[in-house]
Structure formats: C-alpha cells, structure tokens
Amino acid sequence: MVDLLRRRFPSSEGEVGIGDDAAVFAAPGPRLIFTTDTMVEGVDFELSYFPAVDLGWKVMAINASDVAAMGARPSKAVATLCVPATTPVGFLEDLAEGLGQGCTATGAELVGGDISSSDRISLGVAMLGSVERPVLRSGARAGDAICVTGCLGGAAGGLHLLSRDDDARGPLVERHRRPAARVAEASALRNFDVSSMLDVSDGLVVDLERLMEASGTGCEVDLGKLPLDPHLADVPDLDEVEAALFGGEDLELLFTMLPSHCTAAGMMLKARGTALTQIGVVTEGERRIGMRSLSSLKEAGWDHLRSR
C-alpha cells in the first residue's frame, strides 16, 4: 500500500513525501517534519487491558518517535478522536490526561483537533517538527555500523502477558502501554554523522528491511548481539529472540553510522541513561540476520494490512 501511494503521489523536488518515517517540507528556516499515526480499537489495542490514560500517552509517543527518527524534535500536534456516543465522560477525561502527559514527555504541544462519533474508538495524531537537515532512511553506506538504542522485545513481551491476563503488571506491560520516544537521543546522535535512521515500530526484521531497501544496501546482523530486554527472561512460553526480531512498538532507534563513531556515541547515550549496541554492518551483498535472509524472515513480521 505504501508503494502504491508513493507512485500515485510523488514528492516534489527537494522534499520527502511518502515512504520515510515522516514527510519533509521546505520552509523558511529549518525543514518542517510532518507525520501522523492512529490507534484503532480492536486493531492496535483492546479496552480490556488498555486504560484511556495510556492510550493518550502512547499515541503521542508513536508520533514523536517518527519525528525523532528524522533527527528532529516534536513541535505542534493535533488530535482526531472517534468514539461511540455511549463513551463515559471519565474515559474522555483520562484520555485527555494521557495526551497531556504525552505532550510533557515528548516536548510536543497539542494545539487542536476534531471529535466525531464511531462504533469503535480511534485516536489519531498529526505532529509537526523541525530540523535543519533531516536524517532519512536512504543514507546507509557499505561499511557503516548498524546500531540500535536501548533493548528490544519488551513491548512484545508486555503484549504477550496482557493477551493472557488483562490485569498483568510489571515493566514489560509498562513498556507496551507507555513506550518512550527517543527524542533526546535522536537529537544527540546527529552530532555523530548518522547516515540513516528509523524507529523500531513494526519489529526489527521489518524495519531493518525498510532501512536497507531505502538505501539500496545489504547487511549482516549478528543475532548474538541483539540487546534483548532483560525482563523477557521471566516470561514463560516466549522466545526472547523472536520477541526482539518480530515484536513491534519498542520505539528504539535503528540507525547507521561510521564504526569509528560508535564508541563516542555510545558513551554519550550512556550518560543519558540509554544504551547503544552495534548489531551488525551495512554491506553491498545480501541482507542477512544470522544465517537467515531478511526476505525469508520478513514474512513473520508485523504488517498492519496483512494481519487483518
């Protein structure tokens, strides 16, 4: 679907349209970054285990993460809410509280929106950011290190627990409901000539394939170097590596840079409380994770349309 829209609505010269984490527009001063994302009941969350306050937080976080993945900082946002007419006022109050908390966490300002009636709850946000020189998916170069912030699989682990117990608690559940957009980390990484970047929203396998496809490069990723969320070891009946490979919504940054910059960048992020891990290298050959090709693994990843 993305490829179809990209062909139907090509970008204007000097701008970035459909196909990256966010669009980029020319404007007086810095470039404008514009993105949107929506959470739909029954597709992205279930009311049985997702409180309204966390829904408000998360929709702000996933949009801010897209802006951050372009190397930018969030600025303004508008929200669109569709709810059944029978929705309790308390739910709406909690939702507004969550949106406010999300604004505080991401640095975005909610400036407007729209409310309509629907048979299920849907909350969407459109967000603006700005940056002098955006970091695109298409800049990876052979020889670059492939790196990721934080740890992987935690959000998938939380969903796994909630799917078995609506009242599940703990750090993995918190990671699923309230992922942190790496806004400050993305801004800091710009000092190290990051050549390409996106956020891990649909799983490492799917998002790594997107990065390599946009750059026209191959990759070699070492399975043993994946930074697994340490709390995954406490979850029964869950493969930690599979959660890291295919679980989405971690909102970690996946990026490429010169290997010589990794140590300094890692020290800088560590001082901010965030780990940096080199998991592989960009190549001119095939795209592989361990002994498997990305194309063979990708079919197991999350795809919004295929999974419906």
C-alpha positions in Angstrom: 0.0 0.0 0.0 2.8 2.4 0.8 4.5 1.7 -2.6 1.1 2.3 -4.3 0.6 5.6 -2.7 4.2 6.7 -3.3 3.8 6.1 -7.0 0.4 7.8 -7.1 1.6 10.8 -5.0 5.2 11.5 -5.8 7.2 14.0 -3.8 8.0 17.5 -5.1 11.6 18.2 -5.9 13.7 18.8 -2.8 11.1 17.4 -0.4 10.5 13.9 1.1 7.0 12.5 0.9 5.5 9.1 1.3 7.9 6.3 2.3 10.0 7.6 5.2 9.2 7.9 8.9 7.8 11.4 8.3 7.4 13.9 5.4 9.9 16.8 5.0 8.8 20.2 3.6 10.8 23.2 2.6 10.0 26.3 4.8 11.7 29.5 5.9 14.4 28.4 8.3 14.6 24.7 9.3 12.8 22.0 7.3 9.4 21.0 8.6 8.8 17.4 9.6 5.2 16.2 9.4 3.8 12.8 10.4 0.6 11.1 11.6 -0.4 7.8 13.2 -3.6 6.4 14.6 -4.5 3.8 17.2 -7.8 1.9 16.5 -9.7 -0.3 19.0 -9.6 -3.9 18.0 -6.5 -3.4 15.8 -3.9 -1.6 17.9 -5.4 -2.1 21.4 -8.2 -3.6 23.4 -10.1 -1.7 26.0 -10.0 -4.7 28.3 -6.3 -4.1 29.0 -5.5 -0.6 27.7 -6.5 2.3 30.1 -7.5 5.5 28.4 -4.7 7.5 30.0 -2.1 5.1 28.5 -3.8 5.4 25.1 -3.4 9.1 25.1 0.3 8.7 26.1 1.1 6.1 23.5 -0.4 7.9 20.5 1.7 10.9 21.4 4.8 8.7 21.8 4.5 6.9 18.5 4.1 10.1 16.5 7.0 11.8 18.4 9.1 8.7 17.7 8.6 9.2 13.9 9.6 12.8 14.2 12.7 11.8 16.3 13.6 9.2 13.7 14.1 12.0 11.2 16.6 13.7 13.7 14.0 16.3 14.6 12.2 17.5 17.7 8.4 17.5 18.0 6.7 20.8 18.0 2.9 21.1 17.4 0.2 18.4 17.2 -3.5 18.0 16.5 -5.6 15.0 17.6 -8.6 13.3 16.0 -10.8 11.3 18.2 -13.7 9.0 17.2 -15.7 7.4 20.0 -19.1 5.7 20.4 -21.8 8.1 21.7 -22.1 6.0 24.9 -18.4 6.6 25.9 -18.3 7.6 29.6 -17.1 11.2 30.3 -14.5 9.6 32.7 -12.8 7.8 29.8 -12.5 11.1 27.9 -11.1 12.8 30.9 -8.5 10.1 31.3 -7.7 10.2 27.6 -7.1 14.0 27.8 -4.8 13.4 30.8 -2.8 10.9 28.9 -2.4 13.2 25.9 -1.2 15.9 28.3 1.3 13.6 29.9 2.5 12.5 26.4 3.0 16.2 25.4 5.1 16.7 28.5 7.2 13.7 27.8 7.8 14.4 24.1 8.0 18.2 24.1 5.1 18.5 21.7 2.2 21.0 22.1 -1.4 19.9 21.4 -3.0 22.8 19.6 -6.3 21.4 18.3 -8.1 18.6 16.6 -11.5 17.1 15.9 -14.0 14.8 17.6 -16.6 12.5 15.9 -18.8 9.5 16.5 -17.9 6.0 15.6 -18.8 2.4 16.5 -15.2 1.9 17.9 -12.6 4.1 19.5 -10.0 5.6 17.2 -7.4 8.2 18.3 -5.1 9.8 15.7 -2.4 12.5 16.0 -0.7 14.6 13.3 2.5 16.1 14.5 5.0 18.7 13.3 8.7 19.0 14.0 11.6 20.9 12.5 15.2 20.3 11.7 17.9 21.8 9.6 19.0 18.6 7.9 16.7 15.5 8.3 18.1 12.0 8.7 16.5 9.8 6.1 16.2 6.0 5.7 18.1 6.2 2.4 21.6 7.2 3.5 23.2 4.0 4.8 26.6 3.2 3.2 28.5 0.0 2.9 30.9 -0.3 5.8 28.6 1.6 8.2 27.8 0.1 11.6 24.2 -0.9 12.2 23.2 0.2 15.7 20.2 0.3 18.0 19.3 2.2 21.1 18.1 0.6 24.3 16.8 -3.0 24.2 14.3 -4.9 22.0 11.3 -7.2 22.6 10.0 -5.5 25.7 6.8 -4.2 24.1 6.0 -7.6 22.6 6.6 -9.2 25.9 4.1 -6.9 27.5 1.5 -7.6 24.9 2.2 -11.4 25.3 1.4 -11.0 29.1 -1.7 -8.9 28.6 -3.1 -11.3 26.0 -3.1 -14.0 28.7 -4.1 -11.7 31.6 -5.8 -8.3 31.3 -4.6 -7.4 34.8 -1.0 -8.2 34.1 1.5 -5.8 35.6 5.3 -5.2 35.5 8.0 -3.5 33.4 7.1 -5.3 30.2 3.4 -4.3 30.4 4.6 -0.7 31.1 6.9 -0.9 28.0 3.9 -1.9 25.9 1.5 0.7 27.2 3.9 3.6 27.6 6.9 3.3 25.2 9.4 6.1 25.3 10.1 8.1 22.2 13.9 8.6 21.9 13.6 12.3 21.1 16.7 13.5 23.1 18.8 10.5 21.9 18.0 11.2 18.2 18.9 14.8 18.6 22.2 14.0 20.2 23.1 11.3 17.6 23.0 14.0 14.9 26.4 15.1 16.3 27.9 11.8 15.0 27.0 11.9 11.3 24.2 9.3 11.5 23.7 8.3 7.8 20.3 6.7 8.1 17.7 6.1 10.8 14.2 4.9 11.6 12.4 3.8 14.7 11.6 0.2 15.5 7.8 0.3 15.4 7.0 -2.8 13.4 9.7 -5.2 14.5 13.5 -5.3 13.9 13.2 -7.6 10.8 10.6 -5.5 9.1 12.2 -2.1 9.9 15.7 -3.2 9.1 14.5 -4.4 5.7 12.9 -1.0 5.1 16.2 0.8 6.0 18.3 -1.4 3.7 15.7 -1.2 0.9 15.6 2.6 1.0 19.4 2.7 1.0 19.9 0.0 -1.7 22.3 -1.9 0.5 22.8 -5.2 2.2 23.5 -6.1 5.8 25.0 -8.7 8.1 23.4 -8.7 11.6 24.8 -10.9 14.5 21.9 -12.5 16.4 24.1 -12.8 19.4 24.5 -9.0 19.7 20.8 -8.2 19.8 20.1 -6.2 23.0 17.2 -8.3 24.5 15.0 -6.7 27.1 16.3 -8.4 30.4 12.7 -8.9 31.7 11.9 -11.2 28.8 13.7 -14.0 30.6 10.9 -14.0 33.2 8.1 -14.6 30.7 7.1 -18.3 30.2 6.3 -19.6 26.7 8.0 -16.7 24.9 11.1 -16.9 22.7 13.2 -13.8 23.6 15.0 -13.6 20.3 11.7 -13.9 18.4 10.2 -11.1 20.5 13.2 -8.9 19.6 13.1 -9.8 15.9 9.3 -9.6 15.3 7.9 -7.6 18.2 6.9 -4.1 17.3 6.4 -0.8 19.2 9.7 -0.8 21.1 10.3 2.7 19.5 14.0 2.2 19.8 16.1 3.9 17.1 17.7 1.8 14.4 20.5 3.7 12.6 23.7 3.5 10.7 27.0 5.4 11.3 30.7 5.1 10.8 32.1 2.4 13.0 34.7 4.8 14.3 31.9 6.9 15.9 30.2 4.1 17.8 32.3 4.3 21.0 31.9 8.1 21.4 28.2 7.9 20.6 27.7 5.1 23.0 29.3 7.0 25.8 27.2 10.0 25.1 24.0 8.0 25.2 25.1 6.1 28.3 25.5 9.4 30.1 21.8 10.0 29.3 20.8 6.5 30.6 20.4 4.9 27.2 22.5 2.0 25.8 23.8 1.9 22.2 24.6 -1.5 20.7 26.2 -2.2 17.3 24.3 -5.3 16.0 25.8 -5.5 12.5 27.3 -3.8 9.5 26.0 -2.5 6.2 27.3 -4.4 3.1 27.0 -4.4 -0.6 25.8 -8.0 -0.6 22.7 -9.9 0.8 20.6 -8.8 3.7 21.0 -11.3 6.5 20.3 -11.8 10.2 22.5 -14.6 11.4 22.2 -17.4 8.8 18.8 -16.3 7.5 17.9 -13.8 4.8 15.8 -10.8 5.7 13.4 -11.6 3.0 12.7 -15.1 4.4 12.3 -13.7 7.9 10.2 -10.7 7.0 7.1 -12.7 6.3 6.9 -13.5 10.0 6.9 -9.8 11.0 4.1 -7.4 11.7 2.2 -5.9 8.8 -0.9 -3.8 9.5 -2.8 -4.8 6.4 -1.7 -8.4 6.1 -2.6 -9.2 9.8 -6.2 -8.0 9.5 
